[in-house]
């Protein structure tokens, strides 16, 4: 992810990734998250997921990574939306 979160489209406040649920099993760990404005608390309308597993050699392997899609959704504005 090279792109940064844009400010809130409603109040201009700083946006952040906020974990709303975390979970783990014997083989992987995951987080459900939204993007939220720290000022007005507006959040992305959709919940996104990121999940990882520990590989046989100790490496952390992503299974599912919704961060880029979440970032693109938050950063989309009316003036740059596809019609």
C-alpha positions in Angstrom: 0.0 0.0 0.0 1.7 3.1 -1.2 -1.3 5.4 -1.2 -2.2 7.2 2.0 -5.7 7.7 3.4 -7.3 10.9 2.3 -9.0 13.1 5.0 -12.6 12.6 5.8 -14.8 13.7 2.9 -17.3 15.3 5.4 -15.2 17.1 8.0 -11.6 17.0 6.7 -10.5 15.0 9.8 -7.8 12.4 9.8 -8.8 8.9 8.8 -7.4 5.6 10.3 -7.9 1.9 10.1 -10.0 0.7 13.1 -10.2 -2.9 14.1 -13.7 -3.9 15.0 -13.1 -7.7 15.5 -10.1 -9.9 15.9 -10.0 -13.7 15.9 -7.6 -16.6 15.7 -7.6 -20.3 15.2 -5.0 -23.0 15.4 -3.8 -22.0 11.9 -4.5 -18.3 11.3 -5.3 -14.9 12.8 -7.4 -12.2 11.4 -9.0 -8.8 11.8 -12.2 -7.2 10.6 -11.8 -3.5 10.2 -13.3 -0.3 8.9 -11.8 3.1 8.0 -13.0 5.8 10.3 -12.6 9.5 10.8 -11.0 10.3 14.2 -12.9 13.6 14.3 -16.6 12.9 13.3 -16.5 9.1 13.5 -17.8 8.6 10.0 -16.7 5.2 8.8 -16.6 3.2 5.6 -20.0 1.6 4.9 -18.4 -1.8 4.5 -16.3 -4.0 6.8 -13.1 -5.4 5.4 -10.9 -8.4 6.5 -7.3 -9.2 6.7 -6.1 -12.8 7.6 -2.6 -14.3 8.0 -1.2 -17.7 8.7 2.2 -18.8 10.0 4.1 -20.7 7.4 6.1 -23.8 8.0 9.4 -21.8 8.0 8.0 -19.2 10.4 7.1 -16.7 7.7 3.8 -14.7 8.0 1.7 -15.4 4.9 -1.3 -13.3 4.0 -4.4 -15.3 3.2 -6.8 -12.4 2.6 -5.9 -8.8 2.6 -8.7 -6.2 2.2 -6.6 -3.1 3.0 -6.0 -1.9 -0.5 -9.7 -2.3 -1.5 -10.7 -0.4 1.7 -8.2 2.3 1.0 -9.4 2.8 -2.6 -13.0 2.9 -1.4 -12.3 5.5 1.3 -10.2 7.6 -1.1 -12.8 7.6 -3.9 -14.4 11.0 -4.3 -17.3 12.2 -6.5 -14.9 14.1 -8.8 -12.8 10.9 -9.5 -15.5 8.3 -9.4 -16.1 6.1 -12.4 -19.5 6.6 -14.0 
